[in-house]
Amino acid sequence: MEELKIPTRLIAVEVSTTDGAIACGSMYHTESLYQTGSPEDIIDELNDDRVFVPFASSDTMGNALLSKRHIVRVRVRDLSSEDLRPGEASELQHVHPCTLQLDDGTRITGRLVLETPTAHSRLVDKVNQGLSFVPFVTDEGVDLVNSTHIARILVDD
């Protein structure tokens, strides 16, 4: 029966949830022929149609299934801004310096990285393209921010 097991690997992350908890641990990444196996594939898994994702905690939270709607942001420890790749359907990758104010009042400053067709020239069109989690590059690394928990985007001039 081992041959029927779906291959997975753990990717180190730090998860912030709506209750204010911050947990270090790993998210399971299911490898397939269509994925590169890079830590960035966590973005694809957060943006798919599943409601819960498995999480193996290395601290106080314990192993759990996390509801994506209660995840505020995920920092992928092995992901740098150089690892962010344009998607196949996108024509361009756009970087927007800004500050995100989250619904809990937290502000994070960095660069919003969005893959969009050239027809989307305004930032509002780009953020409204329907992604649940968007990559945000900070000095500390790359956060995958749940767009439903972004209260305000303050654009740097």
Phi, psi and omega in degrees: 000344180301329181291344178269353181289136178279125182292132176226162171218158181268137177240125183292129181217165168237124185247130173252132182243168185297340178275007178089357180287143173234121184235136174263144180172215183220146171255146179278132177246122178272116182277141178218174179295338186265358181245153184279342184086007179276159178301337180296340179298344174301324178303313181298320181290325177290333182265005178277187188271004177289147180272324182241149174233141178286144182221128177255108184277142175258005178224224194286338186288328184080176178287139186204165166256120183262133174286126182299327183290342177261001173274124179274312177203155179233123173262120178270114187295326184265017183246130175242169181298333178290338181280345181290120184248146176294143177284163182296324184276351184266145177272325184217155173250123184251139179243128183235111174294129181194176173239131176262128171257117181277163185294346175269005179095348179296139175242134175232134183251138180174220183228124176278126182249114184234134176264115183216154173291158182297339179296337178269088183270333182270146179301321180299323177293322182291318181283342179267016182282359171100008177283135176287316181242132181241142178285134179228117184268124176240179176295336181273346181145211182244124174255142172256106190261131177288115186297336178289347178255010174269115180276327187204142172245114180263112186279128176282133178269000000 
